[in-house]
Amino acid sequence: MTGQKTFGGIAFDGAISLSSHTDGSFLVGGYSTSIPSGDKTTDEYGEQDYWLIKFDDQWNELWQESFGGDEDDLMISVIETNDGGILLGGSSGSPISGNKTVASKGETDFWLVKLDMDGNELWQQSYGGDGGEQLQQVIELSNGDILLAGTSWSDVSGDKTVPSRGLSDYWVACINSEGEVLWDRGFGGDATDLLFDIHVLSDLSRVILSGQSLSSSSGDKSEDSYDTSGDCWVILLDEDWNILWDRTLGGTGFEFQAQVKAIASDIYVLASSQSDSSGTKSEDSRGGSDYWVTALNIQGEVLWDRTIGGVSSESPRSILTISSGHLLLAGGSLSNASFEKEDDSRGGSDFWPVCISPIDGSILWQMTIGGAQNEGLFCAMEAGNGRFILAGKSESGISGDKTEASRGLEDIWIVEIVSPVGIAEAEPLELRMVPNPAFEQVNVSLPSDATFYSVTITDMQGRQLMTQEINSGQSSITTGSLPAGLYTITVTDNTGSTVSQRMVKLNR
C-alpha cells in the first residue's frame, strides 16, 4: 500500500464510483448522510444524497458538490463524458425538493445529473415508469449516446415503453448527450430479475447483460433456475439488441451481484455464491459466501469456474480487465487466513483485491487491507505502472492499515496499492510513445531483445478496448477511432514483464 485518504462528515459516507481525468485529477462519487462537518462542506438534503469530490493527483480536494431531495438518493456511477462534462447516475426516491428539480415518475427512478468540469450543474433528468427503477451502470458509447442499465418494477408507463415480463426485469434505456430518451429495452422471465451490470464489447457489435434471476424458463429466459433463491443470468445481445443467447449460472444455493467483463471474445462473470458443487458450479463453498468467477466463450459455453474465499464470508463488488491482461476482483472479506485467503482479517470486514489469470482463474496476487472495524471495498480502477486505486467505506480509526482518524460513523476510504507481481521486471522495457497527446495514431518504441510484444489499450474504467501483437523496435497503433480522453497503453513481452504509460487522445 503506497497511500491512503480518509474523507467524510459526521454520519455515513462512502465511495461507490471512481473516474480519472486527463490532467491527473480524480473524481470520487458516493453517498452521504452527513450535515456539513469534518471534510464535508456541502448541504445535506435528505436521508441520503449524492456526494461528488474532485481531487488532484496528490489527493488534495479541489471541490465537492452534493445533490439530493428530501428522501433517499443513491449515486451508483460517475463518468467523464466525451463532451468534457461529468455525469452522475443513480436512483432517487425524492420528489422535487432540495436541489432535485425534476419530478418523480414512480416510487424510485433513475436520476442523472450532468455537470461541467468545475462542478456546475448543466441539467438533470429522471427516468422510469410508475413503479420503481434502480440504476446500476452508466456507459457512454463512442457516438455520445449513453446507456442506463438497471432494474425496473414498472409496466408500460412514463419512459418505459416495453411491458413487464414478471415482477421485475432487466431494463436498459438509451439517452443522447442532452438527456433525451432515444429508446429502451426490457428483458425478463416470470418472476424477479435484477440487472447488475452491462458490458459493451470493444467492437460495439455485442452487448452483455448480467444479474440475478429467480425466474423459471419463461419470457426471455430459456433455462430454469437451479435454486429458487436466485442464480446468475447472463444475456448476449447483437447490435440491434436481439438476444443471441442467455445462460443461467448457479448452484443449489444463493448467487447474487453478478458483474461482467470481456477479454477478446471470452466473457467473465463475477458473482457472490453460497452454493456447493451443483448446477454449473464445480467447487464447494468455502464459507458463508465466496467470490465465484465463471468464464464463458462467445457461444455461452462454460470454459471454467473458480470459487475463491475463506471460512467466513466474502462480498465481491467489481471485476476489472487490467492492462497486464489479467482480471482484478474487488470486494470485501470477513475471513481469516483459510482456503484461498492468505492473510488474517485486520478487524471486521476488509478490502480484498484479488488478481487472477483469465486462462484458468488461478490467483496471481491478493491483499488484505483494513482497520480494526469494518471496511467495504466498492470500486477500483487502474492508475498505470502497476498501480490501482481502491475506494469504499471505513468505520475504523487509526488501526491496522488505516493511518488516518475517522471523521464520523462511516467515511470514504481511498487506498492506492502497487501490484506485487511484475513491477520490477517491467521497468527495463522503457516504453516510449510519440506523439502524446495523440490524434490518429501513436508510435510505440520498444527494445529489440524480446521475441514479441503484446500491446493493450484500456480506458480509465478498466475496459480493454484493443489488444494486438507488435514487433520489436517501433510500431504504429491506430487511435483515430478512440474518443478523446485518457487511456493506458500497456506492453507485455514474451517473459511476462509489463510496462504501462498513459496516453492522452485528442480530437482534431
C-alpha positions as CSV (number, residue, x, y, z in Angstrom):
1,M,0.0,0.0,0.0
2,T,1.5,3.3,-1.1
3,G,-1.0,5.9,0.1
4,Q,-4.5,6.4,1.5
5,K,-7.1,9.1,2.1
6,T,-9.9,9.3,4.6
7,F,-12.7,11.8,3.8
8,G,-16.1,12.2,5.5
9,G,-18.5,14.0,7.7
10,I,-20.1,13.2,11.0
11,A,-22.5,10.5,9.8
12,F,-22.4,7.8,7.0
13,D,-20.3,8.4,3.9
14,G,-18.8,6.1,1.3
15,A,-17.3,5.9,-2.2
16,I,-19.2,4.0,-4.9
17,S,-17.5,5.1,-8.2
18,L,-14.1,6.4,-9.4
19,S,-13.1,8.2,-12.5
20,S,-9.8,10.0,-13.6
21,H,-9.2,13.0,-15.9
22,T,-6.5,13.7,-18.4
23,D,-4.9,16.3,-16.1
24,G,-4.3,13.5,-13.5
25,S,-7.2,14.5,-11.2
26,F,-9.7,12.1,-9.8
27,L,-13.5,12.1,-9.3
28,V,-14.9,10.1,-6.4
29,G,-18.7,9.7,-6.3
30,G,-20.6,8.2,-3.5
31,Y,-23.3,8.7,-0.8
32,S,-23.6,10.9,2.2
33,T,-25.9,11.3,5.2
34,S,-23.7,13.9,6.9
35,I,-24.5,17.5,7.5
36,P,-21.6,19.9,6.9
37,S,-18.9,18.6,9.2
38,G,-15.5,17.1,9.1
39,D,-14.4,17.3,5.4
40,K,-18.0,17.8,4.1
41,T,-18.8,21.4,3.3
42,T,-21.9,20.9,1.2
43,D,-25.5,20.7,2.4
44,E,-27.4,17.6,3.5
45,Y,-30.8,17.5,1.7
46,G,-32.5,14.3,2.8
47,E,-32.0,10.8,4.1
48,Q,-29.1,10.1,1.7
49,D,-27.5,12.3,-1.0
50,Y,-25.2,12.0,-4.0
51,W,-21.7,13.3,-3.0
52,L,-19.0,14.1,-5.5
53,I,-15.5,15.2,-4.7
54,K,-12.7,16.1,-7.1
55,F,-9.1,15.6,-6.0
56,D,-5.8,16.5,-7.7
57,D,-3.2,13.8,-8.4
58,Q,-1.9,14.2,-4.8
59,W,-5.4,13.6,-3.3
60,N,-5.9,17.2,-2.3
61,E,-9.5,18.3,-2.6
62,L,-10.3,20.7,-5.5
63,W,-14.1,21.0,-4.9
64,Q,-17.1,19.0,-3.8
65,E,-20.8,19.0,-4.6
66,S,-23.9,17.3,-3.1
67,F,-27.2,16.6,-4.8
68,G,-30.4,15.2,-3.4
69,G,-34.0,15.6,-2.4
70,D,-35.8,15.1,0.9
71,E,-35.9,11.2,0.6
72,D,-33.3,8.6,-0.3
73,D,-30.9,9.2,-3.3
74,L,-28.1,6.8,-4.1
75,M,-25.4,7.5,-6.6
76,I,-24.0,4.5,-8.4
77,S,-21.8,5.9,-11.1
78,V,-19.6,8.9,-12.1
79,I,-18.2,9.1,-15.6
80,E,-16.5,11.9,-17.6
81,T,-18.3,12.3,-20.9
82,N,-16.8,12.8,-24.4
83,D,-18.0,16.4,-24.5
84,G,-16.0,17.3,-21.4
85,G,-18.7,17.0,-18.8
86,I,-19.3,14.9,-15.7
87,L,-22.3,12.6,-15.5
88,L,-23.7,11.4,-12.1
89,G,-26.1,8.5,-12.2
90,G,-28.0,6.7,-9.5
91,S,-31.5,6.1,-8.1
92,S,-33.8,8.6,-6.4
93,G,-36.9,8.3,-4.3
94,S,-37.3,12.0,-3.8
95,P,-39.9,14.3,-5.2
96,I,-38.9,17.9,-6.3
97,S,-37.1,19.1,-3.2
98,G,-33.6,20.0,-2.0
99,N,-31.7,20.6,-5.3
100,K,-33.6,18.0,-7.2
101,T,-35.6,19.9,-9.8
102,V,-37.3,17.0,-11.8
103,A,-40.4,15.2,-10.7
104,S,-40.5,11.5,-9.9
105,K,-42.1,9.1,-12.4
106,G,-42.8,6.5,-9.8
107,E,-41.6,5.1,-6.4
108,T,-37.9,5.4,-7.4
109,D,-36.3,6.5,-10.7
110,F,-33.0,6.6,-12.5
111,W,-31.7,10.1,-11.7
112,L,-28.9,11.7,-13.7
113,V,-27.2,15.0,-13.1
114,K,-24.9,16.5,-15.7
115,L,-22.1,18.9,-14.6
116,D,-19.3,20.8,-16.2
117,M,-15.7,20.0,-15.1
118,D,-15.9,22.7,-12.4
119,G,-18.9,21.0,-10.8
120,N,-21.6,23.4,-12.1
121,E,-24.9,21.8,-13.0
122,L,-25.9,21.7,-16.7
123,W,-29.1,19.6,-16.5
124,Q,-30.8,16.8,-14.6
125,Q,-33.4,14.2,-15.6
126,S,-35.4,11.3,-14.1
127,Y,-36.2,8.2,-16.0
128,G,-38.7,5.5,-15.1
129,G,-42.2,4.1,-15.0
130,D,-45.0,4.3,-12.4
131,G,-43.4,1.5,-10.3
132,G,-39.8,1.5,-9.2
133,E,-36.4,1.6,-11.1
134,Q,-32.9,1.1,-9.7
135,L,-29.9,2.2,-11.8
136,Q,-26.7,0.0,-11.7
137,Q,-24.5,1.1,-14.5
138,V,-23.9,4.1,-16.9
139,I,-21.9,3.7,-20.1
140,E,-21.2,6.3,-22.8
141,L,-20.8,5.0,-26.3
142,S,-18.3,6.4,-28.9
143,N,-21.1,8.4,-30.6
144,G,-22.0,10.2,-27.4
145,D,-25.2,8.2,-26.6
146,I,-25.4,6.9,-23.1
147,L,-26.7,3.6,-21.8
148,L,-28.5,3.4,-18.5
149,A,-28.8,-0.1,-17.2
150,G,-30.7,-1.4,-14.1
151,T,-33.9,-3.0,-12.9
152,S,-37.5,-2.0,-13.4
153,W,-40.6,-2.9,-11.4
154,S,-42.8,-0.9,-13.8
155,D,-45.2,-1.9,-16.6
156,V,-45.6,0.4,-19.7
157,S,-45.7,3.9,-18.3
158,G,-43.6,7.0,-18.1
159,D,-40.3,6.4,-20.0
160,K,-40.9,2.6,-20.0
161,T,-42.3,1.5,-23.4
162,V,-41.8,-2.3,-23.0
163,P,-44.2,-4.4,-21.0
164,S,-43.1,-6.1,-17.8
165,R,-42.3,-9.8,-18.1
166,G,-42.6,-10.6,-14.4
167,L,-42.2,-8.9,-11.0
168,S,-39.1,-7.1,-12.2
169,D,-37.0,-7.0,-15.3
170,Y,-33.7,-6.0,-16.7
171,W,-34.2,-2.5,-18.2
172,V,-31.8,-0.5,-20.4
173,A,-32.6,3.0,-21.6
174,C,-30.5,4.9,-24.2
175,I,-30.3,8.7,-24.0
176,N,-28.5,11.3,-26.0
177,S,-25.9,13.8,-24.6
178,E,-28.7,16.2,-23.7
179,G,-30.6,13.6,-21.6
180,E,-33.4,12.9,-24.1
181,V,-34.6,9.2,-24.3
182,L,-33.9,7.6,-27.6
183,W,-35.2,4.0,-26.9
184,D,-35.5,1.4,-24.2
185,R,-35.4,-2.4,-23.9
186,G,-36.6,-4.9,-21.3
187,F,-35.6,-8.5,-20.6
188,G,-37.1,-10.9,-18.0
189,G,-38.8,-14.0,-17.0
190,D,-41.9,-14.7,-14.9
191,A,-40.6,-13.7,-11.6
192,T,-37.8,-11.3,-10.2
193,D,-34.9,-10.4,-12.4
194,L,-32.3,-7.9,-11.2
195,L,-29.8,-6.3,-13.6
196,F,-26.4,-5.5,-12.0
197,D,-24.0,-4.9,-14.9
198,I,-23.7,-4.2,-18.7
199,H,-20.6,-4.6,-20.8
200,V,-20.2,-3.4,-24.5
201,L,-17.7,-5.4,-26.4
202,S,-14.8,-3.4,-27.9
203,D,-16.1,-3.7,-31.5
204,L,-19.5,-2.4,-30.4
205,S,-21.2,-5.4,-32.1
206,R,-22.5,-7.1,-29.0
207,V,-23.7,-6.3,-25.5
208,I,-23.6,-8.4,-22.4
209,L,-26.1,-8.1,-19.5
210,S,-25.6,-9.8,-16.2
211,G,-27.6,-10.0,-13.0
212,Q,-29.7,-12.2,-10.8
213,S,-32.8,-14.2,-11.7
214,L,-35.4,-16.0,-9.7
215,S,-37.5,-16.8,-12.9
216,S,-38.1,-20.2,-14.4
217,S,-37.8,-20.8,-18.1
218,S,-40.2,-18.1,-19.4
219,G,-40.3,-14.8,-21.2
220,D,-36.8,-14.1,-22.4
221,K,-35.3,-16.7,-20.1
222,S,-34.6,-20.0,-21.8
223,E,-33.3,-22.1,-18.8
224,D,-34.8,-22.9,-15.4
225,S,-33.2,-21.8,-12.2
226,Y,-31.0,-24.1,-10.2
227,D,-32.4,-22.7,-6.9
228,T,-35.4,-20.6,-6.0
229,S,-33.2,-18.2,-4.0
230,G,-31.6,-16.9,-7.2
231,D,-29.0,-17.6,-9.9
232,C,-26.8,-15.5,-12.2
233,W,-28.4,-14.7,-15.6
234,V,-26.2,-13.7,-18.5
235,I,-27.6,-12.4,-21.8
236,L,-25.6,-11.8,-25.0
237,L,-27.2,-9.3,-27.5
238,D,-26.4,-8.3,-31.0
239,E,-26.0,-4.7,-32.1
240,D,-29.8,-4.4,-32.7
241,W,-30.4,-5.7,-29.1
242,N,-31.7,-9.1,-30.2
243,I,-30.9,-12.0,-27.9
244,L,-28.2,-14.2,-29.3
245,W,-28.2,-16.5,-26.2
246,D,-28.8,-16.5,-22.5
247,R,-27.3,-18.6,-19.8
248,T,-28.3,-19.4,-16.2
249,L,-25.3,-19.9,-13.9
250,G,-25.5,-21.2,-10.4
251,G,-25.9,-24.0,-7.9
252,T,-28.4,-25.1,-5.4
253,G,-27.6,-22.2,-3.0
254,F,-27.7,-18.5,-3.5
255,E,-26.0,-16.4,-6.2
256,F,-26.1,-12.6,-6.3
257,Q,-24.4,-9.4,-7.5
258,A,-23.2,-10.7,-10.9
259,Q,-20.7,-8.4,-12.7
260,V,-19.3,-9.0,-16.2
261,K,-16.3,-8.1,-18.3
262,A,-14.8,-9.5,-21.6
263,I,-11.3,-10.0,-22.9
264,A,-11.3,-10.5,-26.7
265,S,-14.2,-13.0,-27.2
266,D,-14.2,-14.6,-23.7
267,I,-16.7,-13.4,-21.1
268,Y,-16.0,-13.4,-17.3
269,V,-18.8,-13.2,-14.7
270,L,-18.1,-12.4,-11.1
271,A,-20.8,-13.2,-8.5
272,S,-21.3,-13.9,-4.9
273,S,-22.1,-17.5,-4.3
274,Q,-23.2,-19.7,-1.3
275,S,-23.6,-22.9,-3.3
276,D,-21.6,-26.1,-3.0
277,S,-20.7,-28.0,-6.2
278,S,-24.0,-28.3,-8.1
279,G,-25.6,-26.9,-11.3
280,T,-22.8,-25.0,-13.2
281,K,-20.7,-24.7,-10.0
282,S,-17.8,-27.1,-9.9
283,E,-16.4,-26.4,-6.4
284,D,-17.8,-26.4,-2.9
285,S,-18.4,-23.2,-0.9
286,R,-15.5,-22.1,1.3
287,G,-17.7,-20.3,3.9
288,G,-20.8,-18.2,4.0
289,S,-20.4,-16.6,0.6
290,D,-17.5,-16.5,-1.8
291,Y,-16.1,-14.8,-4.9
292,W,-17.2,-17.0,-7.8
293,V,-15.9,-16.4,-11.3
294,T,-17.2,-18.2,-14.4
295,A,-15.5,-17.9,-17.8
296,L,-17.7,-18.3,-21.0
297,N,-16.8,-18.3,-24.6
298,I,-18.6,-16.2,-27.1
299,Q,-21.1,-19.1,-27.7
300,G,-22.1,-19.0,-24.0
301,E,-20.3,-22.3,-23.2
302,V,-18.7,-22.6,-19.7
303,L,-14.9,-22.8,-20.0
304,W,-14.1,-22.9,-16.3
305,D,-15.3,-21.6,-13.0
306,R,-13.4,-20.8,-9.8
307,T,-14.5,-20.4,-6.2
308,I,-12.3,-18.0,-4.2
309,G,-12.8,-17.4,-0.5
310,G,-12.1,-18.1,3.2
311,V,-14.0,-19.8,6.0
312,S,-16.3,-16.7,6.7
313,S,-17.9,-14.5,4.0
314,E,-16.6,-12.6,1.0
315,S,-18.6,-9.9,-0.9
316,P,-17.4,-9.3,-4.5
317,R,-18.3,-5.9,-6.0
318,S,-16.5,-5.4,-9.2
319,I,-14.3,-7.1,-11.9
320,L,-11.7,-5.2,-14.0
321,T,-9.8,-6.2,-17.1
322,I,-6.4,-4.7,-16.4
323,S,-3.5,-3.7,-18.7
324,S,-1.4,-6.8,-17.9
325,G,-4.2,-8.9,-19.5
326,H,-5.4,-10.2,-16.1
327,L,-8.5,-9.8,-14.1
328,L,-8.8,-7.8,-10.9
329,L,-11.6,-8.8,-8.5
330,A,-12.5,-6.2,-5.9
331,G,-14.7,-6.7,-2.8
332,G,-14.7,-7.4,0.9
333,S,-13.7,-10.2,3.2
334,L,-14.5,-11.2,6.7
335,S,-12.3,-14.3,6.7
336,N,-9.0,-15.0,8.4
337,A,-6.3,-17.0,6.5
338,S,-8.0,-20.1,5.1
339,F,-8.6,-21.8,1.8
340,E,-7.6,-19.1,-0.8
341,K,-7.3,-16.3,1.7
342,E,-3.7,-15.8,2.6
343,D,-3.9,-13.2,5.4
344,D,-5.9,-12.8,8.6
345,S,-8.6,-10.2,8.9
346,R,-7.5,-6.8,10.3
347,G,-10.7,-6.5,12.3
348,G,-14.1,-6.8,10.8
349,S,-14.5,-6.9,7.1
350,D,-11.5,-5.7,4.9
351,F,-10.8,-4.6,1.4
352,W,-9.8,-7.8,-0.5
353,P,-8.5,-7.2,-4.1
354,V,-7.6,-10.5,-5.9
355,C,-5.8,-10.7,-9.2
356,I,-6.4,-13.8,-11.3
357,S,-5.4,-15.3,-14.6
358,P,-8.0,-15.2,-17.4
359,I,-6.8,-18.6,-18.6
360,D,-7.9,-20.7,-15.6
361,G,-8.7,-18.3,-12.7
362,S,-5.5,-19.1,-10.8
363,I,-4.6,-16.4,-8.2
364,L,-1.6,-14.2,-9.1
365,W,-1.7,-12.0,-6.1
366,Q,-4.0,-10.7,-3.3
367,M,-4.0,-8.2,-0.5
368,T,-6.0,-7.8,2.8
369,I,-6.3,-4.1,3.7
370,G,-8.3,-2.8,6.7
371,G,-8.6,-1.4,10.2
372,A,-10.0,-2.6,13.5
373,Q,-13.6,-2.2,12.5
374,N,-15.4,-2.8,9.2
375,E,-14.4,-1.7,5.7
376,G,-16.2,-2.2,2.4
377,L,-14.4,-2.1,-1.0
378,F,-16.9,-0.9,-3.6
379,C,-14.9,0.2,-6.6
380,A,-11.4,0.0,-8.1
381,M,-9.5,1.5,-11.1
382,E,-6.1,1.0,-12.7
383,A,-3.8,4.0,-12.5
384,G,-0.9,2.8,-14.6
385,N,2.5,1.3,-13.9
386,G,1.1,-1.5,-11.7
387,R,-0.9,1.0,-9.5
388,F,-4.5,0.6,-8.5
389,I,-6.9,2.9,-6.7
390,L,-9.4,1.2,-4.3
391,A,-12.3,3.0,-2.7
392,G,-15.2,2.3,-0.5
393,K,-16.1,2.9,3.2
394,S,-14.4,2.6,6.5
395,E,-15.7,2.5,10.1
396,S,-12.1,2.4,11.5
397,G,-10.0,4.9,13.3
398,I,-6.2,4.6,13.2
399,S,-5.6,0.9,13.4
400,G,-4.3,-2.0,11.2
401,D,-3.5,-0.5,7.8
402,K,-5.5,2.7,8.4
403,T,-3.3,5.6,9.3
404,E,-5.9,8.4,9.5
405,A,-8.5,9.1,12.1
406,S,-12.2,8.5,11.5
407,R,-14.3,11.6,10.7
408,G,-17.7,10.0,11.6
409,L,-19.7,6.8,11.7
410,E,-18.5,5.8,8.3
411,D,-16.1,7.5,5.9
412,I,-14.9,7.4,2.4
413,W,-11.6,5.5,2.4
414,I,-9.3,5.6,-0.7
415,V,-6.2,3.3,-0.9
416,E,-3.5,3.2,-3.5
417,I,-1.7,-0.1,-4.0
418,V,1.0,-1.4,-6.3
419,S,0.8,-4.9,-7.8
420,P,3.4,-7.1,-6.1
421,V,3.9,-9.0,-9.4
422,G,5.8,-7.9,-12.5
423,I,6.7,-4.4,-11.4
424,A,10.4,-4.9,-11.1
425,E,10.6,-6.7,-14.4
426,A,8.6,-4.0,-16.2
427,E,11.0,-1.1,-15.7
428,P,13.7,-2.1,-18.2
429,L,11.2,-2.1,-21.1
430,E,11.4,1.7,-21.3
431,L,8.2,2.2,-23.3
432,R,8.3,5.4,-25.4
433,M,5.3,6.8,-27.2
434,V,5.1,9.7,-29.7
435,P,3.2,11.8,-30.2
436,N,1.5,12.1,-26.8
437,P,-1.2,13.6,-26.9
438,A,-2.1,11.6,-30.0
439,F,-4.6,12.2,-32.8
440,E,-4.9,9.5,-35.4
441,Q,-2.0,7.2,-34.3
442,V,0.7,6.8,-31.8
443,N,4.2,5.3,-32.5
444,V,5.4,2.9,-29.8
445,S,9.2,2.4,-29.5
446,L,10.4,-0.8,-27.8
447,P,13.7,-2.6,-27.2
448,S,14.6,-5.4,-29.7
449,D,15.6,-8.1,-27.3
450,A,12.3,-9.9,-27.0
451,T,10.6,-12.3,-29.4
452,F,7.3,-10.5,-29.3
453,Y,5.3,-7.7,-27.5
454,S,1.6,-7.5,-26.8
455,V,0.0,-4.0,-26.7
456,T,-3.2,-3.4,-24.8
457,I,-5.2,-0.2,-24.6
458,T,-7.6,0.3,-21.7
459,D,-9.8,3.3,-20.7
460,M,-10.0,4.7,-17.2
461,Q,-12.9,2.5,-16.3
462,G,-10.6,-0.5,-16.9
463,R,-12.4,-1.6,-20.2
464,Q,-10.0,-3.3,-22.6
465,L,-10.5,-1.6,-25.9
466,M,-7.8,-3.2,-28.0
467,T,-5.1,-5.9,-27.9
468,Q,-2.6,-6.5,-30.7
469,E,0.8,-8.2,-31.1
470,I,3.6,-6.0,-32.4
471,N,7.2,-6.5,-33.4
472,S,10.2,-5.2,-31.6
473,G,11.6,-1.8,-32.5
474,Q,8.9,0.7,-33.4
475,S,5.2,0.1,-34.5
476,S,2.3,2.4,-35.1
477,I,-1.1,1.9,-33.3
478,T,-4.2,3.5,-34.8
479,T,-6.0,5.6,-32.3
480,G,-8.4,7.6,-34.5
481,S,-11.5,5.6,-33.5
482,L,-11.0,6.3,-29.8
483,P,-13.0,9.1,-28.2
484,A,-11.0,12.0,-26.7
485,G,-9.8,11.1,-23.3
486,L,-7.2,9.4,-21.1
487,Y,-6.1,5.8,-21.8
488,T,-3.5,3.4,-20.5
489,I,-1.2,1.6,-23.0
490,T,0.4,-1.5,-21.6
491,V,3.1,-3.6,-23.3
492,T,3.8,-7.2,-22.2
493,D,6.8,-9.1,-23.6
494,N,7.3,-12.8,-24.0
495,T,8.6,-13.2,-20.5
496,G,5.5,-11.7,-18.9
497,S,7.2,-8.4,-18.0
498,T,4.9,-5.4,-18.4
499,V,5.2,-1.6,-18.6
500,S,2.4,0.9,-18.8
501,Q,2.1,4.6,-19.8
502,R,-0.8,6.9,-20.0
503,M,-1.8,8.3,-23.4
504,V,-4.0,11.4,-24.0
505,K,-6.2,11.1,-27.1
506,L,-7.4,14.4,-28.7
507,N,-9.8,15.1,-31.5
508,R,-8.8,17.5,-34.3
